[in-house]
Amino acid sequence: MKAVLRAETGADGAFLRALFDQVRTRELGLAGMAEAMLRPLLDMQFTAQRQSYLRDFPGARCDVVEVDGVAAGRQLVARDGHALTLVDIALLPQFCGRGIGSALLRGLQREAAGAGLPLRLHVALNNPAEALYRRLGFKENGVSGMYRAMEWENDK
């Protein structure tokens, strides 16, 4: 099973929305919430996230992660000449725990090392992905609100 990245297109809208809904419902423990309450909450969060990313990372590249030709997730990375910033990475639940996220992160580490840049990210304080980031050599460099800032610096 090999993950490949391809640039997001307009045709990916429904997939990206379904991905957001599944990931956010799981992250926030909202499974079982009445649809009449869940849908407006997810709509609001989806819109806010997209607007925030466009505002804060206008040149970021959004790629769809495909596994064996099937859309499995997405990766959003900003490159500004000072650092690579992993803005967001998300996989559908059925693709988690298969080494896909690790492979994607290692690819970003290789890119950062080749450019002589640090790789930065923010992770929610209760997100289990933090353990993966630490295993891959990311170090904490601050906490702001509900997020922990982490950075990987290549060994120059």
Sine and cosine of phi, psi and omega as CSV:
sin_phi,cos_phi,sin_psi,cos_psi,sin_omega,cos_omega
0.00,0.00,0.87,-0.49,-0.03,-1.00
-0.82,-0.57,0.75,-0.67,0.05,-1.00
-1.00,0.00,0.68,-0.73,0.10,-1.00
-0.79,-0.61,0.46,-0.89,0.02,-1.00
-0.96,-0.29,0.62,-0.78,0.15,-0.99
-0.65,-0.76,0.52,-0.86,-0.04,-1.00
-0.88,0.48,0.66,-0.75,0.08,-1.00
-0.89,0.46,0.62,-0.79,0.08,-1.00
-0.82,-0.57,0.16,-0.99,0.05,-1.00
-0.86,0.51,-0.46,0.89,0.00,-1.00
-0.95,0.30,-0.14,0.99,-0.04,-1.00
-1.00,0.00,0.00,1.00,-0.09,-1.00
-0.81,0.59,-0.75,0.66,-0.04,-1.00
-0.91,0.42,-0.64,0.77,0.03,-1.00
-0.90,0.44,-0.73,0.68,-0.04,-1.00
-0.89,0.46,-0.58,0.82,0.03,-1.00
-0.93,0.36,-0.69,0.73,0.02,-1.00
-0.89,0.45,-0.64,0.77,0.04,-1.00
-0.87,0.48,-0.75,0.66,0.02,-1.00
-0.84,0.54,-0.75,0.67,-0.04,-1.00
-0.86,0.51,-0.72,0.70,-0.03,-1.00
-0.92,0.39,-0.70,0.71,-0.03,-1.00
-0.92,0.40,-0.73,0.68,-0.05,-1.00
-0.92,0.39,-0.63,0.77,0.03,-1.00
-0.87,0.49,-0.67,0.75,0.02,-1.00
-0.94,0.34,-0.72,0.70,-0.02,-1.00
-0.85,0.52,-0.67,0.74,-0.09,-1.00
-1.00,-0.05,0.03,1.00,0.01,-1.00
0.89,0.45,0.66,0.75,-0.08,-1.00
-0.99,-0.11,0.01,1.00,0.01,-1.00
-0.84,0.54,0.71,-0.70,0.00,-1.00
1.00,-0.08,-0.18,0.98,0.05,-1.00
-0.93,0.37,0.60,-0.80,0.00,-1.00
-0.84,0.54,0.71,-0.70,-0.03,-1.00
-0.82,0.57,-0.60,0.80,-0.02,-1.00
-0.90,0.44,-0.43,0.90,0.05,-1.00
-1.00,-0.09,-0.61,0.79,-0.07,-1.00
-0.93,0.38,-0.73,0.69,-0.09,-1.00
-0.85,0.53,-0.76,0.65,0.01,-1.00
-0.89,0.45,-0.57,0.82,0.03,-1.00
-0.90,0.44,-0.74,0.67,0.01,-1.00
-0.92,0.40,-0.62,0.79,0.04,-1.00
-0.86,0.52,-0.74,0.67,-0.02,-1.00
-0.89,0.46,-0.71,0.70,-0.03,-1.00
-0.92,0.39,-0.64,0.77,0.01,-1.00
-0.88,0.47,-0.74,0.67,0.00,-1.00
-0.89,0.46,-0.71,0.71,-0.01,-1.00
-0.89,0.46,-0.67,0.74,0.00,-1.00
-0.89,0.45,-0.74,0.68,-0.02,-1.00
-0.88,0.48,-0.69,0.73,0.01,-1.00
-0.90,0.43,-0.66,0.75,0.00,-1.00
-0.89,0.45,-0.72,0.70,-0.01,-1.00
-0.90,0.44,-0.67,0.74,0.02,-1.00
-0.90,0.44,-0.63,0.78,-0.01,-1.00
-0.95,0.32,-0.74,0.67,-0.12,-0.99
-0.99,0.11,-0.41,0.91,-0.05,-1.00
-0.68,-0.74,0.90,0.43,-0.14,-0.99
-0.88,0.48,-0.45,0.89,-0.01,-1.00
-0.98,-0.18,0.17,0.99,-0.06,-1.00
-0.90,0.43,0.51,-0.86,0.03,-1.00
-0.98,-0.20,0.79,-0.61,0.05,-1.00
-0.97,-0.26,0.86,-0.50,0.04,-1.00
-0.91,-0.42,0.58,-0.82,0.16,-0.99
-1.00,0.01,0.72,-0.70,0.05,-1.00
-1.00,-0.01,0.83,-0.56,0.05,-1.00
-0.90,-0.44,0.65,-0.76,0.06,-1.00
-0.84,-0.54,0.88,-0.47,-0.05,-1.00
0.78,0.62,0.66,0.75,0.05,-1.00
0.98,0.18,0.05,1.00,-0.03,-1.00
-0.94,-0.33,0.74,-0.67,0.05,-1.00
-0.89,0.46,0.83,-0.56,-0.10,-0.99
-0.85,-0.53,-0.29,0.96,-0.04,-1.00
0.04,-1.00,-0.27,-0.96,0.05,-1.00
-0.51,-0.86,0.38,-0.92,0.03,-1.00
-0.68,-0.73,0.78,-0.63,0.01,-1.00
-0.87,-0.50,0.88,-0.48,-0.10,-1.00
-0.77,-0.64,0.75,-0.67,0.10,-1.00
-0.97,-0.22,0.70,-0.72,0.02,-1.00
-0.81,-0.58,0.88,-0.47,-0.09,-1.00
-0.81,-0.59,0.16,0.99,-0.01,-1.00
1.00,0.00,-0.31,0.95,0.03,-1.00
-0.95,-0.30,-0.41,0.91,-0.03,-1.00
-0.21,-0.98,0.34,-0.94,0.26,-0.96
-0.99,-0.13,0.73,-0.68,0.02,-1.00
-0.87,-0.50,0.88,-0.47,0.11,-0.99
-0.98,0.18,0.98,-0.21,-0.06,-1.00
-0.97,0.26,-0.68,0.73,-0.02,-1.00
-0.35,-0.94,0.59,-0.81,0.14,-0.99
-0.60,-0.80,0.74,-0.67,-0.04,-1.00
-0.52,-0.85,0.64,-0.76,0.07,-1.00
-0.80,-0.60,0.57,-0.82,0.14,-0.99
-0.86,0.52,0.56,-0.83,-0.06,-1.00
-0.79,0.61,-0.61,0.79,-0.05,-1.00
-0.94,0.34,-0.18,0.98,0.03,-1.00
-0.97,-0.25,-0.04,1.00,0.00,-1.00
-0.97,0.23,0.49,-0.87,0.06,-1.00
0.98,0.21,0.25,0.97,-0.02,-1.00
-0.93,-0.37,0.14,0.99,0.01,-1.00
1.00,0.05,0.04,1.00,-0.04,-1.00
-0.93,0.37,-0.74,0.67,0.02,-1.00
-0.87,0.49,-0.67,0.74,0.04,-1.00
-0.87,0.50,-0.70,0.72,0.00,-1.00
-0.90,0.44,-0.65,0.76,0.02,-1.00
-0.90,0.44,-0.69,0.72,0.01,-1.00
-0.91,0.42,-0.65,0.76,0.04,-1.00
-0.89,0.45,-0.60,0.80,0.07,-1.00
-0.88,0.47,-0.67,0.74,0.05,-1.00
-0.92,0.39,-0.60,0.80,0.05,-1.00
-0.89,0.45,-0.65,0.76,0.04,-1.00
-0.89,0.45,-0.68,0.74,0.02,-1.00
-0.88,0.47,-0.73,0.69,0.00,-1.00
-0.89,0.46,-0.70,0.72,0.01,-1.00
-0.88,0.47,-0.68,0.73,0.01,-1.00
-0.89,0.46,-0.52,0.85,0.01,-1.00
-1.00,-0.04,-0.08,1.00,-0.04,-1.00
0.92,0.38,0.56,0.83,-0.07,-1.00
-0.86,-0.50,0.44,-0.90,0.14,-0.99
-0.97,0.24,0.35,-0.94,0.09,-1.00
-0.91,-0.40,0.85,-0.53,-0.08,-1.00
-0.89,-0.46,0.41,-0.91,0.08,-1.00
-0.34,-0.94,0.23,-0.97,0.14,-0.99
-0.82,-0.57,0.63,-0.77,-0.01,-1.00
-0.73,-0.68,0.67,-0.74,0.04,-1.00
-0.86,0.51,0.59,-0.81,-0.11,-0.99
-0.84,0.54,-0.52,0.85,-0.03,-1.00
-0.97,-0.23,0.25,0.97,-0.04,-1.00
-0.99,0.17,0.83,-0.55,0.00,-1.00
-0.89,0.45,-0.27,0.96,0.03,-1.00
-0.90,0.44,-0.31,0.95,0.02,-1.00
-0.84,0.54,-0.60,0.80,0.01,-1.00
-0.89,0.46,-0.63,0.77,0.05,-1.00
-0.90,0.44,-0.71,0.70,-0.01,-1.00
-0.86,0.50,-0.68,0.73,0.01,-1.00
-0.90,0.43,-0.67,0.74,0.04,-1.00
-0.86,0.51,-0.53,0.85,-0.03,-1.00
-1.00,0.02,0.14,0.99,0.13,-0.99
0.99,-0.11,0.15,0.99,0.07,-1.00
-0.96,0.27,0.62,-0.78,0.03,-1.00
-0.89,-0.46,0.58,-0.82,0.05,-1.00
-0.94,0.33,0.67,-0.75,0.10,-0.99
-0.70,-0.71,0.48,0.88,0.11,-0.99
0.57,-0.82,0.34,-0.94,0.07,-1.00
-0.78,-0.63,0.71,-0.70,0.04,-1.00
-0.67,-0.74,0.91,-0.42,-0.01,-1.00
0.89,0.46,-0.84,-0.54,-0.05,-1.00
-0.99,-0.11,0.18,0.98,-0.10,-0.99
-0.82,-0.57,0.56,-0.83,0.07,-1.00
-0.96,-0.27,0.81,-0.59,0.09,-1.00
-0.99,0.12,0.70,-0.72,0.01,-1.00
-0.71,-0.71,0.45,-0.89,-0.02,-1.00
-0.58,-0.82,0.61,-0.79,0.13,-0.99
-0.91,-0.42,0.82,-0.57,0.07,-1.00
-0.92,-0.39,0.79,-0.62,0.01,-1.00
-0.94,0.34,0.47,-0.88,0.01,-1.00
-0.99,0.10,1.00,-0.08,-0.08,-1.00
-0.92,0.39,0.00,0.00,0.00,0.00
